[in-house]
Amino acid sequence: MSGVENYNKLLIKFSSNNSNYLGRQFGDKKNLYRSFYQRDRDRIIHSTSFRRLKYKTQVFVYDEGDHYRTRLTHTLEVSQISRSISRYLKLNEDLSEAISLAHDLGHPPFGHAGEKILDYCIRNHGGFNHNIHSIRLVTELEKAYQNFDGLNLSINTIDGIVKHNGPNYLIKQNLDLLPNLNKIKKINFYNQSSLEAQISALSDDIAYNNHDIDDGIRAGLFSINDIKDLPIIGEIIKKKISSLKIKNYLETKLLDQ
């Protein structure tokens, strides 16, 4: 029995494993050493679209400082969070990671502001949506193989990217812009995505809510005092400050002795 088969036995019955694997648009040989979704992850990491995330804006443009997040570092943080949560819940962490690594591939430069301008500029030609463009990249624009376009990711991974924000009626309405996706008949645009894809989406929220605050404080846009009374984040800050005060008090007492 291979390591991949042993791993699948550990997954809870609601997770994505070999029994509910939907295949690929273009056939692929089984690999004894990497799962279907590990191969998806590797293909995404080695893609040109993934490398191009390096200089794309999260909140601050990259030349404002090398301590601020870019779209690439944001993606890596989402991937780490989703993998950790999936492992704890005994879901398929490889699938969560693959979806997370691909979820923002379609973002243009300058973040959501850039997306709005680009959408306006080509409004008479279908407009621009980064989620649609992410699918276009992995199914058509990436050129990794001689016989077909795209990365030939598993349909499970593509389904998770399509439904990153839940059932996706927008992509369903724009299938004429995505001819290769239109050929995949196993994606139901009106159903919820897999648990792994939902974990990826939640990890996205966790990541940017945390690091946008971190980057904002670093940039001097606001201080901890400005946000300490906000719901949820305020309680976290108060607990952290309280713990830090106790730690500093104990350290001072020890030094005095």
C-alpha positions as protocol buffer text, in pm:
chain_id: "A"
residue {
  index: 1
  type: MET
  ca { x: 0 y: 0 z: 0 }
}
residue {
  index: 2
  type: SER
  ca { x: 142 y: 340 z: -101 }
}
residue {
  index: 3
  type: GLY
  ca { x: 187 y: 641 z: 125 }
}
residue {
  index: 4
  type: VAL
  ca { x: -90 y: 822 z: -64 }
}
residue {
  index: 5
  type: GLU
  ca { x: -337 y: 537 z: 5 }
}
residue {
  index: 6
  type: ASN
  ca { x: -242 y: 535 z: 375 }
}
residue {
  index: 7
  type: TYR
  ca { x: -301 y: 909 z: 391 }
}
residue {
  index: 8
  type: ASN
  ca { x: -647 y: 876 z: 235 }
}
residue {
  index: 9
  type: LYS
  ca { x: -750 y: 629 z: 508 }
}
residue {
  index: 10
  type: LEU
  ca { x: -695 y: 895 z: 773 }
}
residue {
  index: 11
  type: LEU
  ca { x: -933 y: 1146 z: 617 }
}
residue {
  index: 12
  type: ILE
  ca { x: -1282 y: 1181 z: 757 }
}
residue {
  index: 13
  type: LYS
  ca { x: -1570 y: 1064 z: 540 }
}
residue {
  index: 14
  type: PHE
  ca { x: -1670 y: 1418 z: 440 }
}
residue {
  index: 15
  type: SER
  ca { x: -1327 y: 1505 z: 303 }
}
residue {
  index: 16
  type: SER
  ca { x: -1208 y: 1485 z: -56 }
}
residue {
  index: 17
  type: ASN
  ca { x: -1018 y: 1164 z: -127 }
}
residue {
  index: 18
  type: ASN
  ca { x: -972 y: 908 z: -403 }
}
residue {
  index: 19
  type: SER
  ca { x: -1335 y: 793 z: -386 }
}
residue {
  index: 20
  type: ASN
  ca { x: -1473 y: 1135 z: -489 }
}
residue {
  index: 21
  type: TYR
  ca { x: -1190 y: 1240 z: -718 }
}
residue {
  index: 22
  type: LEU
  ca { x: -1343 y: 1384 z: -1037 }
}
residue {
  index: 23
  type: GLY
  ca { x: -1045 y: 1336 z: -1264 }
}
residue {
  index: 24
  type: ARG
  ca { x: -883 y: 1584 z: -1501 }
}
residue {
  index: 25
  type: GLN
  ca { x: -999 y: 1732 z: -1828 }
}
residue {
  index: 26
  type: PHE
  ca { x: -704 y: 1567 z: -2000 }
}
residue {
  index: 27
  type: GLY
  ca { x: -607 y: 1220 z: -1878 }
}
residue {
  index: 28
  type: ASP
  ca { x: -306 y: 1176 z: -1652 }
}
residue {
  index: 29
  type: LYS
  ca { x: -121 y: 876 z: -1513 }
}
residue {
  index: 30
  type: LYS
  ca { x: -155 y: 793 z: -1144 }
}
residue {
  index: 31
  type: ASN
  ca { x: 149 y: 877 z: -933 }
}
residue {
  index: 32
  type: LEU
  ca { x: 239 y: 652 z: -638 }
}
residue {
  index: 33
  type: TYR
  ca { x: 439 y: 919 z: -458 }
}
residue {
  index: 34
  type: ARG
  ca { x: 222 y: 1228 z: -489 }
}
residue {
  index: 35
  type: SER
  ca { x: -153 y: 1259 z: -448 }
}
residue {
  index: 36
  type: PHE
  ca { x: -369 y: 1414 z: -718 }
}
residue {
  index: 37
  type: TYR
  ca { x: -379 y: 1738 z: -524 }
}
residue {
  index: 38
  type: GLN
  ca { x: -9 y: 1745 z: -443 }
}
residue {
  index: 39
  type: ARG
  ca { x: 49 y: 1743 z: -817 }
}
residue {
  index: 40
  type: ASP
  ca { x: -198 y: 2030 z: -855 }
}
residue {
  index: 41
  type: ARG
  ca { x: -13 y: 2225 z: -588 }
}
residue {
  index: 42
  type: ASP
  ca { x: 322 y: 2166 z: -758 }
}
residue {
  index: 43
  type: ARG
  ca { x: 189 y: 2271 z: -1099 }
}
residue {
  index: 44
  type: ILE
  ca { x: 52 y: 2593 z: -954 }
}
residue {
  index: 45
  type: ILE
  ca { x: 376 y: 2679 z: -771 }
}
residue {
  index: 46
  type: HIS
  ca { x: 582 y: 2624 z: -1087 }
}
residue {
  index: 47
  type: SER
  ca { x: 349 y: 2832 z: -1306 }
}
residue {
  index: 48
  type: THR
  ca { x: 435 y: 3175 z: -1444 }
}
residue {
  index: 49
  type: SER
  ca { x: 110 y: 3314 z: -1300 }
}
residue {
  index: 50
  type: PHE
  ca { x: 221 y: 3220 z: -949 }
}
residue {
  index: 51
  type: ARG
  ca { x: 561 y: 3387 z: -990 }
}
residue {
  index: 52
  type: ARG
  ca { x: 395 y: 3704 z: -1117 }
}
residue {
  index: 53
  type: LEU
  ca { x: 214 y: 3748 z: -784 }
}
residue {
  index: 54
  type: LYS
  ca { x: 547 y: 3863 z: -638 }
}
residue {
  index: 55
  type: TYR
  ca { x: 506 y: 4230 z: -730 }
}
residue {
  index: 56
  type: LYS
  ca { x: 128 y: 4252 z: -727 }
}
residue {
  index: 57
  type: THR
  ca { x: -32 y: 4473 z: -466 }
}
residue {
  index: 58
  type: GLN
  ca { x: -212 y: 4343 z: -160 }
}
residue {
  index: 59
  type: VAL
  ca { x: -271 y: 4683 z: 4 }
}
residue {
  index: 60
  type: PHE
  ca { x: 60 y: 4866 z: -42 }
}
residue {
  index: 61
  type: VAL
  ca { x: 248 y: 4876 z: -373 }
}
residue {
  index: 62
  type: TYR
  ca { x: 572 y: 4680 z: -348 }
}
residue {
  index: 63
  type: ASP
  ca { x: 814 y: 4975 z: -371 }
}
residue {
  index: 64
  type: GLU
  ca { x: 677 y: 5129 z: -50 }
}
residue {
  index: 65
  type: GLY
  ca { x: 878 y: 4878 z: 152 }
}
residue {
  index: 66
  type: ASP
  ca { x: 975 y: 4514 z: 154 }
}
residue {
  index: 67
  type: HIS
  ca { x: 801 y: 4445 z: 487 }
}
residue {
  index: 68
  type: TYR
  ca { x: 450 y: 4489 z: 348 }
}
residue {
  index: 69
  type: ARG
  ca { x: 254 y: 4198 z: 209 }
}
residue {
  index: 70
  type: THR
  ca { x: 231 y: 4140 z: -163 }
}
residue {
  index: 71
  type: ARG
  ca { x: -24 y: 3923 z: -335 }
}
residue {
  index: 72
  type: LEU
  ca { x: 233 y: 3642 z: -325 }
}
residue {
  index: 73
  type: THR
  ca { x: 303 y: 3657 z: 49 }
}
residue {
  index: 74
  type: HIS
  ca { x: -71 y: 3685 z: 114 }
}
residue {
  index: 75
  type: THR
  ca { x: -125 y: 3369 z: -92 }
}
residue {
  index: 76
  type: LEU
  ca { x: 142 y: 3182 z: 104 }
}
residue {
  index: 77
  type: GLU
  ca { x: -18 y: 3285 z: 435 }
}
residue {
  index: 78
  type: VAL
  ca { x: -361 y: 3169 z: 315 }
}
residue {
  index: 79
  type: SER
  ca { x: -206 y: 2839 z: 208 }
}
residue {
  index: 80
  type: GLN
  ca { x: -41 y: 2784 z: 547 }
}
residue {
  index: 81
  type: ILE
  ca { x: -358 y: 2864 z: 741 }
}
residue {
  index: 82
  type: SER
  ca { x: -580 y: 2643 z: 526 }
}
residue {
  index: 83
  type: ARG
  ca { x: -337 y: 2353 z: 546 }
}
residue {
  index: 84
  type: SER
  ca { x: -320 y: 2377 z: 926 }
}
residue {
  index: 85
  type: ILE
  ca { x: -698 y: 2392 z: 966 }
}
residue {
  index: 86
  type: SER
  ca { x: -752 y: 2104 z: 724 }
}
residue {
  index: 87
  type: ARG
  ca { x: -498 y: 1891 z: 905 }
}
residue {
  index: 88
  type: TYR
  ca { x: -666 y: 1957 z: 1240 }
}
residue {
  index: 89
  type: LEU
  ca { x: -1010 y: 1869 z: 1096 }
}
residue {
  index: 90
  type: LYS
  ca { x: -871 y: 1564 z: 911 }
}
residue {
  index: 91
  type: LEU
  ca { x: -969 y: 1708 z: 574 }
}
residue {
  index: 92
  type: ASN
  ca { x: -755 y: 1685 z: 263 }
}
residue {
  index: 93
  type: GLU
  ca { x: -485 y: 1942 z: 332 }
}
residue {
  index: 94
  type: ASP
  ca { x: -327 y: 1896 z: -13 }
}
residue {
  index: 95
  type: LEU
  ca { x: -651 y: 2004 z: -182 }
}
residue {
  index: 96
  type: SER
  ca { x: -697 y: 2301 z: 52 }
}
residue {
  index: 97
  type: GLU
  ca { x: -341 y: 2408 z: -16 }
}
residue {
  index: 98
  type: ALA
  ca { x: -376 y: 2379 z: -394 }
}
residue {
  index: 99
  type: ILE
  ca { x: -696 y: 2586 z: -399 }
}
residue {
  index: 100
  type: SER
  ca { x: -539 y: 2847 z: -171 }
}
residue {
  index: 101
  type: LEU
  ca { x: -230 y: 2881 z: -388 }
}
residue {
  index: 102
  type: ALA
  ca { x: -445 y: 2943 z: -697 }
}
residue {
  index: 103
  type: HIS
  ca { x: -722 y: 3157 z: -552 }
}
residue {
  index: 104
  type: ASP
  ca { x: -565 y: 3495 z: -640 }
}
residue {
  index: 105
  type: LEU
  ca { x: -374 y: 3410 z: -958 }
}
residue {
  index: 106
  type: GLY
  ca { x: -603 y: 3633 z: -1164 }
}
residue {
  index: 107
  type: HIS
  ca { x: -544 y: 3954 z: -972 }
}
residue {
  index: 108
  type: PRO
  ca { x: -407 y: 4242 z: -1181 }
}
residue {
  index: 109
  type: PRO
  ca { x: -143 y: 4489 z: -1055 }
}
residue {
  index: 110
  type: PHE
  ca { x: -250 y: 4747 z: -793 }
}
residue {
  index: 111
  type: GLY
  ca { x: -499 y: 4521 z: -617 }
}
residue {
  index: 112
  type: HIS
  ca { x: -874 y: 4578 z: -624 }
}
residue {
  index: 113
  type: ALA
  ca { x: -825 y: 4937 z: -740 }
}
residue {
  index: 114
  type: GLY
  ca { x: -642 y: 4806 z: -1046 }
}
residue {
  index: 115
  type: GLU
  ca { x: -922 y: 4557 z: -1105 }
}
residue {
  index: 116
  type: LYS
  ca { x: -1186 y: 4832 z: -1103 }
}
residue {
  index: 117
  type: ILE
  ca { x: -993 y: 5044 z: -1353 }
}
residue {
  index: 118
  type: LEU
  ca { x: -927 y: 4746 z: -1580 }
}
residue {
  index: 119
  type: ASP
  ca { x: -1291 y: 4643 z: -1563 }
}
residue {
  index: 120
  type: TYR
  ca { x: -1395 y: 4996 z: -1662 }
}
residue {
  index: 121
  type: CYS
  ca { x: -1146 y: 5014 z: -1950 }
}
residue {
  index: 122
  type: ILE
  ca { x: -1275 y: 4694 z: -2111 }
}
residue {
  index: 123
  type: ARG
  ca { x: -1638 y: 4726 z: -2004 }
}
residue {
  index: 124
  type: ASN
  ca { x: -1753 y: 4700 z: -2367 }
}
residue {
  index: 125
  type: HIS
  ca { x: -1561 y: 4376 z: -2414 }
}
residue {
  index: 126
  type: GLY
  ca { x: -1686 y: 4169 z: -2123 }
}
residue {
  index: 127
  type: GLY
  ca { x: -1518 y: 4360 z: -1840 }
}
residue {
  index: 128
  type: PHE
  ca { x: -1263 y: 4212 z: -1600 }
}
residue {
  index: 129
  type: ASN
  ca { x: -1311 y: 3996 z: -1293 }
}
residue {
  index: 130
  type: HIS
  ca { x: -1011 y: 3846 z: -1114 }
}
residue {
  index: 131
  type: ASN
  ca { x: -1195 y: 3525 z: -1023 }
}
residue {
  index: 132
  type: ILE
  ca { x: -1284 y: 3462 z: -1386 }
}
residue {
  index: 133
  type: HIS
  ca { x: -928 y: 3545 z: -1488 }
}
residue {
  index: 134
  type: SER
  ca { x: -789 y: 3296 z: -1233 }
}
residue {
  index: 135
  type: ILE
  ca { x: -988 y: 3021 z: -1405 }
}
residue {
  index: 136
  type: ARG
  ca { x: -880 y: 3145 z: -1747 }
}
residue {
  index: 137
  type: LEU
  ca { x: -515 y: 3123 z: -1641 }
}
residue {
  index: 138
  type: VAL
  ca { x: -524 y: 2766 z: -1508 }
}
residue {
  index: 139
  type: THR
  ca { x: -747 y: 2627 z: -1786 }
}
residue {
  index: 140
  type: GLU
  ca { x: -618 y: 2816 z: -2090 }
}
residue {
  index: 141
  type: LEU
  ca { x: -343 y: 3078 z: -2065 }
}
residue {
  index: 142
  type: GLU
  ca { x: -73 y: 2877 z: -1887 }
}
residue {
  index: 143
  type: LYS
  ca { x: 134 y: 2691 z: -2146 }
}
residue {
  index: 144
  type: ALA
  ca { x: 295 y: 2395 z: -1970 }
}
residue {
  index: 145
  type: TYR
  ca { x: 211 y: 2114 z: -2212 }
}
residue {
  index: 146
  type: GLN
  ca { x: 246 y: 2052 z: -2584 }
}
residue {
  index: 147
  type: ASN
  ca { x: -90 y: 1887 z: -2643 }
}
residue {
  index: 148
  type: PHE
  ca { x: -326 y: 2120 z: -2455 }
}
residue {
  index: 149
  type: ASP
  ca { x: -352 y: 2457 z: -2284 }
}
residue {
  index: 150
  type: GLY
  ca { x: -367 y: 2520 z: -1911 }
}
residue {
  index: 151
  type: LEU
  ca { x: -226 y: 2331 z: -1613 }
}
residue {
  index: 152
  type: ASN
  ca { x: -466 y: 2036 z: -1638 }
}
residue {
  index: 153
  type: LEU
  ca { x: -553 y: 2063 z: -1270 }
}
residue {
  index: 154
  type: SER
  ca { x: -792 y: 1816 z: -1113 }
}
residue {
  index: 155
  type: ILE
  ca { x: -1158 y: 1908 z: -1153 }
}
residue {
  index: 156
  type: ASN
  ca { x: -1188 y: 1910 z: -771 }
}
residue {
  index: 157
  type: THR
  ca { x: -927 y: 2186 z: -751 }
}
residue {
  index: 158
  type: ILE
  ca { x: -1084 y: 2384 z: -1036 }
}
residue {
  index: 159
  type: ASP
  ca { x: -1424 y: 2350 z: -865 }
}
residue {
  index: 160
  type: GLY
  ca { x: -1273 y: 2497 z: -547 }
}
residue {
  index: 161
  type: ILE
  ca { x: -1122 y: 2792 z: -734 }
}
residue {
  index: 162
  type: VAL
  ca { x: -1450 y: 2857 z: -918 }
}
residue {
  index: 163
  type: LYS
  ca { x: -1646 y: 2855 z: -590 }
}
residue {
  index: 164
  type: HIS
  ca { x: -1394 y: 3039 z: -376 }
}
residue {
  index: 165
  type: ASN
  ca { x: -1675 y: 3270 z: -265 }
}
residue {
  index: 166
  type: GLY
  ca { x: -1949 y: 3006 z: -275 }
}
residue {
  index: 167
  type: PRO
  ca { x: -2176 y: 2897 z: -563 }
}
residue {
  index: 168
  type: ASN
  ca { x: -2067 y: 3107 z: -859 }
}
residue {
  index: 169
  type: TYR
  ca { x: -2343 y: 3235 z: -1084 }
}
residue {
  index: 170
  type: LEU
  ca { x: -2116 y: 3501 z: -1238 }
}
residue {
  index: 171
  type: ILE
  ca { x: -1880 y: 3244 z: -1388 }
}
residue {
  index: 172
  type: LYS
  ca { x: -2176 y: 3034 z: -1500 }
}
residue {
  index: 173
  type: GLN
  ca { x: -2306 y: 3337 z: -1689 }
}
residue {
  index: 174
  type: ASN
  ca { x: -1967 y: 3400 z: -1851 }
}
residue {
  index: 175
  type: LEU
  ca { x: -1876 y: 3052 z: -1972 }
}
residue {
  index: 176
  type: ASP
  ca { x: -1845 y: 3191 z: -2324 }
}
residue {
  index: 177
  type: LEU
  ca { x: -1527 y: 3361 z: -2197 }
}
residue {
  index: 178
  type: LEU
  ca { x: -1398 y: 3030 z: -2060 }
}
residue {
  index: 179
  type: PRO
  ca { x: -1425 y: 2770 z: -2338 }
}
residue {
  index: 180
  type: ASN
  ca { x: -1210 y: 2508 z: -2164 }
}
residue {
  index: 181
  type: LEU
  ca { x: -1408 y: 2537 z: -1840 }
}
residue {
  index: 182
  type: ASN
  ca { x: -1728 y: 2511 z: -2041 }
}
residue {
  index: 183
  type: LYS
  ca { x: -1614 y: 2167 z: -2159 }
}
residue {
  index: 184
  type: ILE
  ca { x: -1592 y: 2037 z: -1801 }
}
residue {
  index: 185
  type: LYS
  ca { x: -1939 y: 1902 z: -1729 }
}
residue {
  index: 186
  type: LYS
  ca { x: -1872 y: 1776 z: -1375 }
}
residue {
  index: 187
  type: ILE
  ca { x: -1879 y: 2121 z: -1211 }
}
residue {
  index: 188
  type: ASN
  ca { x: -2214 y: 2221 z: -1061 }
}
residue {
  index: 189
  type: PHE
  ca { x: -2202 y: 2599 z: -1025 }
}
residue {
  index: 190
  type: TYR
  ca { x: -2502 y: 2606 z: -792 }
}
residue {
  index: 191
  type: ASN
  ca { x: -2378 y: 2361 z: -527 }
}
residue {
  index: 192
  type: GLN
  ca { x: -2156 y: 2447 z: -234 }
}
residue {
  index: 193
  type: SER
  ca { x: -1789 y: 2369 z: -278 }
}
residue {
  index: 194
  type: SER
  ca { x: -1597 y: 2099 z: -93 }
}
residue {
  index: 195
  type: LEU
  ca { x: -1510 y: 2148 z: 273 }
}
residue {
  index: 196
  type: GLU
  ca { x: -1150 y: 2199 z: 167 }
}
residue {
  index: 197
  type: ALA
  ca { x: -1249 y: 2486 z: -62 }
}
residue {
  index: 198
  type: GLN
  ca { x: -1458 y: 2642 z: 214 }
}
residue {
  index: 199
  type: ILE
  ca { x: -1159 y: 2618 z: 449 }
}
residue {
  index: 200
  type: SER
  ca { x: -949 y: 2793 z: 185 }
}
residue {
  index: 201
  type: ALA
  ca { x: -1203 y: 3078 z: 162 }
}
residue {
  index: 202
  type: LEU
  ca { x: -1217 y: 3118 z: 540 }
}
residue {
  index: 203
  type: SER
  ca { x: -837 y: 3114 z: 556 }
}
residue {
  index: 204
  type: ASP
  ca { x: -833 y: 3397 z: 302 }
}
residue {
  index: 205
  type: ASP
  ca { x: -1053 y: 3604 z: 536 }
}
residue {
  index: 206
  type: ILE
  ca { x: -837 y: 3518 z: 838 }
}
residue {
  index: 207
  type: ALA
  ca { x: -516 y: 3608 z: 655 }
}
residue {
  index: 208
  type: TYR
  ca { x: -614 y: 3946 z: 516 }
}
residue {
  index: 209
  type: ASN
  ca { x: -801 y: 4059 z: 828 }
}
residue {
  index: 210
  type: ASN
  ca { x: -485 y: 3993 z: 1027 }
}
residue {
  index: 211
  type: HIS
  ca { x: -214 y: 4117 z: 792 }
}
residue {
  index: 212
  type: ASP
  ca { x: -398 y: 4425 z: 664 }
}
residue {
  index: 213
  type: ILE
  ca { x: -415 y: 4546 z: 1024 }
}
residue {
  index: 214
  type: ASP
  ca { x: -50 y: 4455 z: 1074 }
}
residue {
  index: 215
  type: ASP
  ca { x: 56 y: 4643 z: 761 }
}
residue {
  index: 216
  type: GLY
  ca { x: -167 y: 4940 z: 845 }
}
residue {
  index: 217
  type: ILE
  ca { x: -6 y: 4978 z: 1187 }
}
residue {
  index: 218
  type: ARG
  ca { x: 342 y: 4942 z: 1036 }
}
residue {
  index: 219
  type: ALA
  ca { x: 261 y: 5214 z: 782 }
}
residue {
  index: 220
  type: GLY
  ca { x: 136 y: 5448 z: 1055 }
}
residue {
  index: 221
  type: LEU
  ca { x: -216 y: 5471 z: 912 }
}
residue {
  index: 222
  type: PHE
  ca { x: -361 y: 5393 z: 1255 }
}
residue {
  index: 223
  type: SER
  ca { x: -248 y: 5267 z: 1594 }
}
residue {
  index: 224
  type: ILE
  ca { x: -356 y: 4986 z: 1824 }
}
residue {
  index: 225
  type: ASN
  ca { x: -542 y: 5245 z: 2031 }
}
residue {
  index: 226
  type: ASP
  ca { x: -750 y: 5335 z: 1725 }
}
residue {
  index: 227
  type: ILE
  ca { x: -884 y: 4981 z: 1690 }
}
residue {
  index: 228
  type: LYS
  ca { x: -883 y: 4848 z: 2047 }
}
residue {
  index: 229
  type: ASP
  ca { x: -1257 y: 4917 z: 2092 }
}
residue {
  index: 230
  type: LEU
  ca { x: -1368 y: 4746 z: 1770 }
}
residue {
  index: 231
  type: PRO
  ca { x: -1570 y: 4421 z: 1801 }
}
residue {
  index: 232
  type: ILE
  ca { x: -1368 y: 4096 z: 1805 }
}
residue {
  index: 233
  type: ILE
  ca { x: -1030 y: 4252 z: 1727 }
}
residue {
  index: 234
  type: GLY
  ca { x: -1061 y: 4477 z: 2033 }
}
residue {
  index: 235
  type: GLU
  ca { x: -1110 y: 4177 z: 2262 }
}
residue {
  index: 236
  type: ILE
  ca { x: -807 y: 4004 z: 2111 }
}
residue {
  index: 237
  type: ILE
  ca { x: -591 y: 4313 z: 2158 }
}
residue {
  index: 238
  type: LYS
  ca { x: -700 y: 4352 z: 2521 }
}
residue {
  index: 239
  type: LYS
  ca { x: -616 y: 3988 z: 2596 }
}
residue {
  index: 240
  type: LYS
  ca { x: -276 y: 4019 z: 2428 }
}
residue {
  index: 241
  type: ILE
  ca { x: -194 y: 4341 z: 2614 }
}
residue {
  index: 242
  type: SER
  ca { x: -310 y: 4189 z: 2942 }
}
residue {
  index: 243
  type: SER
  ca { x: -94 y: 3879 z: 2886 }
}
residue {
  index: 244
  type: LEU
  ca { x: 204 y: 4097 z: 2796 }
}
residue {
  index: 245
  type: LYS
  ca { x: 162 y: 4305 z: 3113 }
}
residue {
  index: 246
  type: ILE
  ca { x: 154 y: 3989 z: 3327 }
}
residue {
  index: 247
  type: LYS
  ca { x: 463 y: 3854 z: 3148 }
}
residue {
  index: 248
  type: ASN
  ca { x: 652 y: 4181 z: 3196 }
}
residue {
  index: 249
  type: TYR
  ca { x: 550 y: 4193 z: 3563 }
}
residue {
  index: 250
  type: LEU
  ca { x: 676 y: 3839 z: 3629 }
}
residue {
  index: 251
  type: GLU
  ca { x: 1002 y: 3905 z: 3444 }
}
residue {
  index: 252
  type: THR
  ca { x: 1057 y: 4222 z: 3648 }
}
residue {
  index: 253
  type: LYS
  ca { x: 995 y: 4034 z: 3973 }
}
residue {
  index: 254
  type: LEU
  ca { x: 1242 y: 3762 z: 3875 }
}
residue {
  index: 255
  type: LEU
  ca { x: 1507 y: 4019 z: 3787 }
}
residue {
  index: 256
  type: ASP
  ca { x: 1454 y: 4197 z: 4119 }
}
residue {
  index: 257
  type: GLN
  ca { x: 1526 y: 3875 z: 4303 }
}
